[in-house]
Amino acid sequence: GGPRPGRLTTRPTIGMKPPWFEGRDDDDDNDEEEEVEFGSNATARRRRLQARAAAGARRSVAEALDAEKLWKRGHTGEGVRVAIFDTGVDANHAHFKNVKERTNWTHEKTLSDGLGHGTFVAGVVAAAADAQCPGFAPDAEIHTFRVFTNDQVSYTSWFLDAFNYAIATEMHVLNLSIGGPDYLDRPFVEKVGEITANGILLVSAIGNDGPLWGTLNNPADQMDVLGVGGIDYNDKIASFSSRGMSTWELPNGYGRVKPDVVAYGRDVSGSKINGGCRSLSGTSVASPVVAGAVTLLASVVPKERRWDVLNPASMKQALVEGATRIGDGGGPNAPKIYEQGAGKIDLENAGRILSSYPTKGRASLVPGTLDFTDCPYMWPHCTQPLYHGAMPFMFNATIVNGMGAVGWIEKPPTFTRASDDDLSEHLDVRFAHSETLWPWTGFLAMYVRVKASGKELASPGIARGTIAFTVASPPGAGEREVRTSDVAVPVTFHIAPTPPRERRLLWSQYHSVRYPPGYVPRDNLDAKADILDWHGDHPHTNFHATYDWLRNNGYFLEVLGSPLTCFDASQYGAILLVDPEEEFSEEEISKLTTDVNENGLSVAVFGEWYNVPIMEKMKFFDDNTHNTWTPITGGANVPALNDLLKPFGYAFGDRVLQQAVVPIGGSRLNVQAGANVARAPAGAWTHVGDVSERDARHEKPRRTNRKSAVASFFQVGEFTGPPQGLNPKPTAEGSSASPNATAKSGRLALFGDSGCLDSSHQGAPCHDFLGSILRFLTENDRSTGLTDANTKRGEAYATPADEPLPSRRVGVDFDAYSTTRGGKPGNEGSTTCGPNDPMEFWPAGETFESVSAWSSKRATSGRFSGRTPPARTVKDARDDSPAEVPRALIRAGGGGGGDVRVRAT
């Protein structure tokens, strides 16, 4: 799509009341300004007000988190330098007694705050004790870095300059209430690593894109950064708070746990520009809450050893290990680890940890306990057992190294069985880890399988053990011995007998292409405030509700993060191809054709819209960087899908279907922006009807004088019965399945829209429809209404001859973003099978006893994880920043739109 876009911000508006704030004047000298969320009502708002009152007749969020206990002991942040990267602070603001320096990094000639966001953030961190809304660390030194203009514009180069100055002036704590989805903005990402490598404790907002999953913002999703989510005063996850997992690691690996912790972020009181207090909501509020807590906690450690002990790792350890999990005992809807991380920060607990923290530091693993049976906290891992023959269970933990900015694994990780347990003998546990832990952190990925000995398990059970390894770092100042730290973490798994084939489903994750770096547009064309497809398209991110539905209905869902050549089709009832954007290789097409024709594999395809004129209309010129940005594909890569489906006589078209109610069988479906079925083989059950269409000339869908096929279902081959091991259901006529079925043939199901399965910007879910499809595919159930006689066609179906099938875009270099075509976009997968696949598909002679080397080349834990520390100086830090990147604050308020700005690099 032209030059590679840079950091696209999802919440660029800053400092203003979002549209859903009530019309109160910001300058009223009271703290009763309340945010009202979309869909909220008077009862919900009253509950929030009551919760806020119950948090105390306390004046501030600092007091609500018991900062007074530390204040009474004489800890007030004295001697700690805190950097506020925001919109500035006025010179003579009454709430700030200790503003040491104000700097401006924008093109505007002012140091003052014209928006109020910087004032609010600084107030939460360090407003004076006698202010109406005191901050956490009233005696801390405030250093303001004005990196946003009054027009709410910023660029990466401004941040790089300001970061360099923060390093040069030896800041201790730095708050970033900013974020965006571009974790591949390398100059920014690497500079953040340089910031933390210099010992600066960096705190950042996780994002305001909740309640959607897979929406973590960068830099809060980086391992060395304290990523902060938001809760309300009822200790409930704020709906606006972004949630995990991270998506750097997809498709080969599994995402990391983020946020690290949560803090109050709704209805928080802070300083206004002209004095007095206001209340705001958002993770840009929760971030300074934690930054203020970090600043206060730093003063707990005596000055003579403070900066020997404190670093980004030790502070993360204190906050994470001292956090209180919220929602314990709250039932199935209690917050999950990918929503709350370790839980709500606890100043008392964290203070105790820091007070006794060893001067030489120590290493740890986050999470510190891996109980994969603990539901719902450890969702999704606790919801599906391990069993023989499954894709390996993967989990990605973070190694935190408080001994030094640089470290390594001295003794590789091992798994030791629990002495009182007999099921752990069936586990094969392998690891990947960062070759170098820098800065302060690295990844530890585990791959867990059930050995052949577990094939004969009679009943489900528990397997327990311990993961252990040793971390080392160079000697500290005046030391001669390498520092070492042993880490041991308990781990618990569910193990069960292998389920029957018809209950096992495979999800192709490998064929998802996302932002960053390419402009992959959202599937829902009406989601104009969120134009990118960046949520991961994974069953544990934006398809989480579909995953839950499948598990609740007895299906076992495994994820394929490699090409279609890396799985055994005989193990699965069906494979799900949902919203695929990746190309399919000739080897994949050949194998899938064989799997369907000869191995009884069934295929469910949920496509998406693809229309070149609409894509061309979606391009826009970015007046900040003077580049045009255009989609590299449609909602799905329909030309690639058609290549895959051609051996079966199927193809999608380029009509864009959109209608609130489309009846198919017994289901009434919401089609948000789907593709029509343009070709179907003779004998297929093809559902054709009057469906509204959308085109490049019309924003709204409209009726046409043509009918469109919206779904089709097909039994491949000559049929004499159902596939082996599967029990046919009676047909609508009361007889068994088609008398011509053979054991070698699978079935196909095509539907042109995945939006009803996608929890992001979903119109209405279609899980019952999915259930009907799966019963047809895996059980040959003909009673669902999908295969009634009225829809079966004796001849092949095709759209009129004057409607050619969709073709790939001309002038767009999609190959640069395609792993299959050899592209290296930065988050590509592997074209060969790896440790995330069954052992029988590993390359010849490969054992993956240590998969670290393999994973460091892939996405197991992010492109920049475990890299060698760059030899960089302040002077040359901008040499690899060829273009400007507009950046944005995460707006207080928790949602909304705004002008989207991008750049090319």
N, C-alpha and C positions, 0 to 999 in steps of 0.2 A: 504494500500500500504506500509506495513512496518511501521517503526517509523514515527511519525508525523513530516512532514517537517517544518522547521522554515521559516524565512523571505527569500523569493525568490525575488531577485532584478530584475527589468525589464530593467534597463539601467546601467549595471555595469561598462562600460568603462568611465573613467574620465580623464579630463585634456588634452585630445588629440583632434585634429581636427577630426570630424566625416568624414566618407567616402565622403560626399557630399560637404565638403569644397573644394574650389579651391586650387590648389597647390601652395599657397603662403607660404613664409618662415615666421614662427612665430617670428623670430628675426629681421625682417625688422622693422626699427624704424618709422613706420607709423601706422595709425589706420584705414587702408582701407581694412583690411582682412574681407571678407564678406562670410557669409554662404549662400549656395545655396541649396534649398530644392529639394527633389525628385519631378520631374514633373514641376519644375519652368522653366521659360524661361527668355530670356534677357529683355523682357518688364517688367515682374514682378520684376526682380532684379533692373532694372532702377528705377521703382517706389519706391522701398524700399530705394534706394540711395537718391532719391529726397526727400522722406519723412524724411530721417535722416538729410539731409541738411536743410529742412524746420524746423526741430526741433530746429534749430539754428545753427549759426556758433558756437554754444556752444561747449565747450570742453568735456562735460561729461553728463551722464544721470542725475546726480544731478542737473545740471543747466537746463536741459530740463524739470525737474519737479519743477523749480523755487526755488531751495534751496538757491539761492543767496539772495532772499528776507529775509530769516531767518538769513543768514550769516551777512547781513548788520545791523541786529538788535543785533548782538553780540552772536547769538546762533550757536555754532559750534560743539556741542557734548562734550564739556569739562566736565569732571567729570563723564562721563558715561563709564562703563566697558563693552566692547563687546567681546564676545567669538566667534571665528571663528573655527568651527569644520570642518576640511578639510585636505589638504595635507601639511600644514605648510607654513611658510614664511621665506625667507632668512634673516639672521641677519642684514645685512647692505644694505638692499634695499633702494634705494634713495627716493621712494615714501612714506615711512613710518617713521614718526618722533617720534611716541609715542607707540612703541611696548613694553609693560610692561613685558610680560612674554611669553615664548614659551615652550610648553610641548609636549612630544612625548609619545603616548600611544600604539605604534606599536612595533613589534619585531625588527624593523630596528634601528640602532644606529645613527640616524641623526634627527636634528630638521628642516632641510632645505626642501624646496619644489623642488622635482625633476620632477614635472609634469606641474606646472603652474596654476592649478585650484585654489589652496588655495591663491596664490598671486593675481589672478584675483578677487576672491571673496572679499578678504580683501581690495583690492584697491577700489572696488565699494562702500564698506561701509565707508572706512576711509582713503583713500589716501590723502596725504598732499595737501593743497590748491595750492601750487606752482607746483604740478605735472602736466604733460601734460593732464591727465585725473583724476581730483580731485574727491574724494569720497564725500559722503554726510556729514560726521562728522569728519573733518580733525583733530580735537583736542580730539577725543575720545581715551580712552585707549584700545589698541589692545592686546588681549590675544589669542594666537593661540594654538589650540589643534590638534596636528597631529594624526588623527585617521585613515588615509589611508597610505598604503605603496606606494612605487614607482611602485609596481606591481599591484596597484589599488585594493588591498585587505583590508578588514576590517572585524571585528567581533563584535557581540553584546557586548561581555564582555569588549572589548576596549571602546566602547561607555559608558557602565555602569560605568567603572572606571573614564572616563573623565567627565561624567555627575556629579558623586559624587564630583570630584574636583571643577567643576564649581559651585556647591552648596557651598562647603566649602570656596571657595575664593570669594563668593558673587558677581558673575557676574550679570549684569543688563540685557543684551540683548544677545541672542544666535542665530546664524544662522546655519541652517541645510539644505545644498543643496543636500539632499539625499532623497531616498524614495523607496518604494516597496509596493506590494499589501498585505502583510501579517499583517493585523490589529489584528491578533490573536497571534502575537509574544509577549506574556504577559510580560516577563521581560522588554522588551524595551518599550512597551506601558505604563506600569505602572511607569517606571522610568521617562518617559516624563511627566506624571502627577505629579510626585514628583518635577521635575524641575520647572514646572509652579506654583505648590503649594508654592514653596519657593520664588515666586515673580519674577522669571526670565521670561522676555518677549521672547518667543520662536517663531521664524519665520522659515517656511519650504516651500520648493518647492512642488507644487501640482502634478508635474509629467510631463514627456515628451511623454506621450502615446496618445496625440491627433493626429488627430481630432476624435479619437474613444471616445465613451461615456462609462460611468461606469468605468473610469480608474484612479480615484483618488488614489494618493499614500499616504501611511502612513509614517510619523506622521502628515502630513499636513491635513489629513482628521479628526483629533481629534478636539473636540470642543474647547479645551483650547489653541490650537495652531493657529497662524495666517497662514492660508494656502494661498499661492500666485500663481496665474496664470500669464501667459505672454501675452503681446500685443506688436504690433509693433508701429512705430512712426506715423502711420496713425490712431492710436487708433482702430485697428482691432485685434480681438483675433488671437494670433499666432496659426498657424495650429497645432504645436506640443504640445500646452498646454492641459493637461488632463482636463477632465470635468466630472461633477457629473451625477447623484446624488451619495452620499455615499451608499455603499452596505452592511454595517454592519447590517442594520436593517431588511433586507430581510430574509425570505419571509413574515413574519407576519406584519411588519411595512412598513414605507416609509423612504427613505433616506433623509439625511440632505443636506442643501445647502452648497456647496463648489465649487470653492474656496471662501475665504472671500472677497478678493480684487484682482485686477490685477495691474500689473506694467510693464514698459518696459522690455522686455526680448529678443527682437530680435535686432541684430546688436548693442549691447551695448558695449561701450568702457571701458576697464579696464586695470590694470597694468599687464605687462609681467614680467617674471622671471628676465630677464637681463636689466630691465629698458624699458622705452617707453611704448606704449599702443598697445593693440590688441582689436579686437571686436569679441564677441562671442554671441551665441544665446542659449536660453533654459530657462526653469523655474529655473534651478540652477543659472541663471543670475538674473531673476526677484526676486528671494528670497533675495539675498543681497541688491538689490535695496530697497526693503521694510525694511530689517533689518537696512540699512543705514538711511532710513527715520525715522524709530523708534528711532534710536540712536540720530539723530538730534532733533527730536521732544521732546525727554526726556529732552533735555537741555533747552527747552522753559519754563518748569515749574521751578520756583525759587528753589534753592537748599534747602532752609529751609523747604519746604513742598513737595519737589519732590517725595521722596519715600513714603510719606504718601498718595500721590495721584496716583502715577503710579503703575500699576500692569497689569498682562496680560489682565484683563477684561477692565480696563479703556482705555488702549491703543487700544484694539480691537474696543471698542465703538467709540473712536475718529476717527480711520481709516475708519470704516464702515459707520458711520454717516456722515463723511466728504467726502466720496468718491463721484465721479461724474460718473453717469451711462453713458456708452459709447453706441453709436449707436441709441440714441433716434431719432425717425423720419426716421430710416433707412430701414423701410419696413419689410417684413416678415422674412428676413434673418438677422435682427439685433441680436446682441448677447443676449442670454437668461441668466436667473439668474443662471443656473447651469453651465454656461460658464464664467461669469464675476463676480459672487457674487454681492457685492454692487457697483462695478465699479472700475474705476481707482483712485488710491490714490491721494489726494489733500492736499499738505502740509499746505497751508494757512488755509483751513477749519479745518483740524485736529488740527492745532496749536491753533486756536480760541477755539475749544471745550476743549482742555486740559487746556488752560489758565483760563477758568471759571469753571473747573470741581470741584464739591463739595469735600471737604476734607474727608467727611464720605462716599463718593462714592454713586453710584446709580445703580439700575438694569435696564435692557432693554431687548427687544426681538429682535432677528435677524432672518429674516428681520423685520424692524420696521413698515412697512406697508404691509398689506396682501390683495392686490387687485388682486384677481384671475380672473379678467376680462381684465387685462392689457397684451395684446398680442403685440409682441411675447415674451416680457421680462419674463412673468410668464408662459411660456411654461413648461410643457404640460397642466398645470392646467387651463389655460385660453381657451383651445381649445375644451373642452367638458363640457357641463352644468351639473349641478346636477339635478336629477329627482327621483321621487318616485320609490322605489323598487330596486334601484341600490346598488351595493356594496358601503359601506361608502367611501366618499371622505376622504383621509388622507393627512395630511401635518405635517411635522416635523420641528419645529422651535427650535432655540437655545436661552436659557435664559443666559444672560451674567450678572454676578453679581460683580459690582465694589466695593461692600462694604466689601468683605472678601473672602478668599479662600474657606471658608465653608459657606453654607447658606441653606435655606429651604423655602418652600412655606408656608407663614404664612396664607394667605387667598387664598383658591383654585380658580382656574380660572373660570370665568363665561362669558357667552355670553349675551350681552344686545342688543336688537333690536334698530335700528335707528328709531328715532321718526317720521321721514317723510317717512317711508317705510312700505309697507303692505305685501311684499312677505317674509320677514324674519320670519314672524309668522309660516311659514311652515317648518322652520329648526329645527332639533334636533342636538344640538352640544354638544359633550362630549369630555373629555380631559384625557390625561395621562401625567404624568410629573415625573421628577426625585424626589425620596424621599429625597435625599441629593444633593445639588448643590456643586460639588467638582470635580476638583479644579476650582473655579471661574465660572463654567458653569454648565448647565444641559439642559435637553430636555423638550420641551412642544409639545406634539403630540395632534392633534385634529382629531376627527372622526365626520363627518358631513353627515347627512341623510336628505332627504325630507320626512316629515311626511305624513300620510295618507291624511291629509287635502290638500296636494299638488297634489293628484292624479287627481283632476279635473281641474287643471290649463288649461286655454284656450289658453294661448300664453306664450312665454318665457318672462322673466323679470329679474330684479336685486334684490338681497337681501343684505342689509347692516346691519352692527352692529359693536359692539366693544367687544374685548376680554380684560378682566381686571383681574389682580391678584396682590398679594403683596408678595414681597420677604423679608426675614429677615436674618440677620447675627449677630454673637456675637458682643458685644461691642468692640470697638477699645481700644488701650492703653489709660488708664486714664479715660475711659468712664464707665458709669454704666447702660446705657439704651441699649437695643437691637437695632441695626440699622434696619430700615425698608425702603422700597422703593415701591411705587405703580407704576404699569406698565399698560398702556392702549394702545391698538393697534387697529386701524380700520381694518375691514375686509369686503370684497365685493365678492359676488358670482353671477354667472349666474344660473338661475333656468329655467327649461323647462318642458313641458309635457313629460310623459314617452313615449319613442319611441316604435314603433311596434316590436314585437318579432323578426321578420326576420332581423331587423337592429341591434339587440343587440348581441354582442359576448362576450365570457368569455375567458380570458387567464389564464391558470393554471401556476402561479408562484411558487406554493408550491413544484412542482416536479423538481425544478432546484437545483442541488448540484454543488458547485463551490469551487475554491480555494479562500482563505484558508478554511480549513487546508489540505484537501486531494489533491493528484495529479490527478486532473481532466483535461485531455488533451484537447487542442484546437480542435475545430471541423474541421478546415481546416488543413489537414496534411502538407500542404506546408508552413504554417506559422511557420517556424522553429525558428525565432527570438523571438517568443512569444508563448511558448509551453503550457501555462496554460489557462484554461477557468475561467477567473476571472472578467469578465465585468458585471456580474449580470444576464444576460439572461432575462432582463426585457423590456417591451415595451417602457420604458422611458430611457433606457440605450442603449445597443447595438442593440436593435430592434426598435430604434426610427424612422427610415425611414419607417418601416412597419406600425407603429402606425400612422404616418402622412398620409400615403397612405390610411389607413382605414378611418380616419376621413375625409379626403378630398373626399372620395367616399361615404360618408353618413352613415358609420357604427359607432356604439358606442361601444367602447372597455372598458370592466371592467376587473379588475385583481382580481383573487382568490389567496389569500396568505395562504389558509388553505386546508385541504384535500377535496377530491371530495364529501364528505358527508356534506359539508357546503354551498350548494347553491340549489336554486329552479330551476330545469331544465326547468320548464314550462315558465320561463321568457326569455329564450335565444334561438336564432336560432341555435347557434353552440358554442361548446367549442373548443378552440385551445390548443392542446398539442404539444408544440414546443421544441425540443431538451431536452426531460426529462431525468434526471439521477436518480431521486429518485425512490424508490420502491413503489409499490401500495399495500395497505392493502386489505384483503379480503372484508372488508366493502366497500371500494372504488370500487372494481371490481364489487361487487354485485349491488351497487347503479347505477354505470354508465350503466351497462347492462340493468337495469330496466328503467333508464332514456331514453335510446335509443329505447328500445323495446316498452315501454308503454307511454312515455311522449313526444315523438316526438323530442328529442334532437339529433342534428347531431354533428359529431365529425370530426375534421381535425387533423391528426397526421403528423407532420413533424419530421421524425426521424433523425438519424445520424449513422455514421459508428460504427461497433462493430466487432472487429476481434482480438481474443486472441493472435495469433502469432505476429501481429503488435504491440499490447500493450506490449508484452514481449520484443520486440525489442526496444521499446521506453524507457525502464528503463535505468538508468545510475548510475554509482558509483560516488559519490561526494568525491573527494580526500581531501577536507578540513575537512569533518566531518566523513569520512570513513563509510558512509551509502549508501545503494542502495535505490533508489527511483523509484517506479514503478506505473503506472497508476492504479487507483482503479476501473475504468470502461472505456468504450470507449467514443466516442463523445456523445453517448446516452446510456442509460442502456437498451439495446435491450431485454435481457431476461425478465426484469420487464415489458417492453412494451408488450411483447408477452403474458405474463400472463393476462394483461388487455384486449388484443384483442382476446384471445382464444375463448371466448363465441361467437364471430362473425365469427370464421373460418379464422382469419387473423394471420399472423406472418411475422416478418422481418427475413432476413438471415444474414450471416456474410460475404457475398461478399462486397468488398469495391469498389463502382462504382465511376469513376472519368472521366468526359468527358466535353469538352467545350460546345458542342451543342447536346442536347438531345431533339428531337421533341416529344411533348405530346399535342395532340389536336392541337390547333392553336398556341401554345407557343413553343419557342426554349429556352431550359433551360440549365444553366450551373450547372453541378453536381460536387461539389468540392470534396466531400468524403462522399458518401451516402451509405446507406444499400439497398440491394435488397429486394423486396417483395417476401418472400419464400412460403407463403400460402395465398390463396384467396378463398372465397366461390364461389360456383356455382352461376351464375347470375351476378357476378361482372364484371365491365368493367376494364380489367387489361391490361396495356400497356407494351408489351414485345418487346425487340429489342436488337440489338448488341450494347453493351456499354463496354467501356474499363474498365478494372479492375486493382486494385492495391493489392499487397500482400507483405508479410514480406520479400520476396526475391528480390523484384524489387522496386526501389524508384520511378520509373516512371510508369504511367498506361500503360497497353498494351491490345491489342485485344486478345480475346480468341475464342475458337470454340463453345462457349455456349451463349445462349441468356439469358437475365436477365429481370425480371419485375421491372420497375422503379416506377410505380404508379398504384393505383387501386382505384376504386370508386364503391360504393355499396348502394343499397336501401334495407334496412332491412325489412324482413317480407313479408306478403301477402299484395298486394297493390290494393286499390280501389280508391285512390285519394291522394292528398297531405295532409300534416298535417293541422289541423284546423287553420284557420286564415291566411293561406299562399296561395298565388295565383300562380298556376303553369304557367311556361313559355311554349310556344309551343316547341315541339321536332324538331329535324332536319327534320323529315318526315312531319311536319306540324300539327300533332295531339297533343292532350294534353298528360299529363304524363301517365305512365303505368296504364292501367285500373284496376289493382289489388291492388293499393296502399291503405293503411288505414291511418286513422288519428293518429294512435298510433306509427307509425314507423318513426325513423329518418334515416339519411344517414351517410355513412362513406367515408372519403377520406384519402388515405395514400400516402405519398411521402417520400422517404428515406433520404432526405437531407434538412437541415434548412438553409444552408449557403446562399442561395439566398434571404433569409429574414433578415439575420444578417448583420448589417452594419460594423461589425469588420471583416476585411480581406475578404470582399465580392468580389466574382468574377463578377457576374452580377446580378442585382435584378430581381425578378420574381413576381412582384406585380400584373401584369396582369394575370398570372397563378393563383395567390391567389384569384383574383377577380372571375375567372371562377369557382374555387372550391367553393367559398362562394355562388355564384349564384346557383350552384347545391345543396349545402347543405341546404341553407335557403329558396330557392324559387323553388327548384325542376326544375331548368332550364336545359333542355336537349339539348340546342342548342350551347353549348360552345365548342364542339369537344371532350370533355372528355368522353362522353358516346355514341360515335357513334357505329353503329352495328358491325363494324369490330373488336372491342376490347371486345365485350361481349362474355363471355364464358359460355356455358351450363353446363360444369362440373367444379368441384373445380380445382384450379391451385395449383401446388406444384413443388418445385425443386426436382431433382432426389433423390431417397431414400438414396444414399450414401452421401448426404449432410445433416447431422443432424442440427436441429435448434441450435442457439448459446446458450451456457450455461454460468452460472456465473463463474467467475474466481476462481480457487482453490488456496488457500494460500494467498488470499487477504481479509482482514477483512473489507469489504464494510459496514457491519453493524455499525461499529464505526462512520461512516459518515452519516448514514441514520437516519433521524428523525422517519420514519415509523417503522424501525427496532429497535428503542430505543436508537440510538446513540446520544451522546452529544458532537458534534465536537466543539461547541462554537458559532456557528451561526445557530443553528437548529431552526426550527419552532415549532409549537404546534400541537400535534396530535388531539386536540379538537378544536371545533369552538370557536371563541373569538370575541372581539369587532370589529374586522376588517371584520366580516361577518354579514349577515342579522340577525335581532333580533330573528326571529323565530327559528334560529339554535343555539342560545345561550344555555348553559347548564341550566337545570331546576332550577328555582329560582334565576338565575343570572340576574342582571340588569345593571351591569357595569356602575353604576352612577359615580363611580370613578374607572378608569381602571388602575391606576398607579401600584397597587400591581401586577396585571396581567402582565403588560408590563415590569416591572422590571425583571420578570423571562424570558421574551422573548427577541426578537430582535427589539423592537420598536425604540430604540435609541442606540443600540450598547451594547455589553456584558459588557463593563466596564463603561458605563454611569450611573451616579447616584449612584455609589458604595460608601460605607463608606470609608472615607480616611484611608489608611493603616497606622498603627503605625510603621513606618520604620525609620531607622537611616542610616547614610552614611555607617556605619560599616557593617550592615547586608543586604544591598540592593541587593547583588548578590546571596543570599542564594537560590533563586528560579530560578537560571539560570543554568540548568544542562549541557548545551552543548554550543559549540561555534556557532555563527551565522555569516556567511559572510554578510557584508553590502556593499552598494555601493552608490556613488554619483549619482545624476541625472545629466547626462552628459550635458555639454554645447553643444548645437547643435540640440537638440530637437528630437532625434530619433535614430534608429539604433539598432544593436544587441550587441553581446559580449558573453563571456562565462557566462552561468547561473550557479550560485552556490546556494546550499541549505544546510540545516542542519536538523537533527532530534532532537526533544525534547521529 
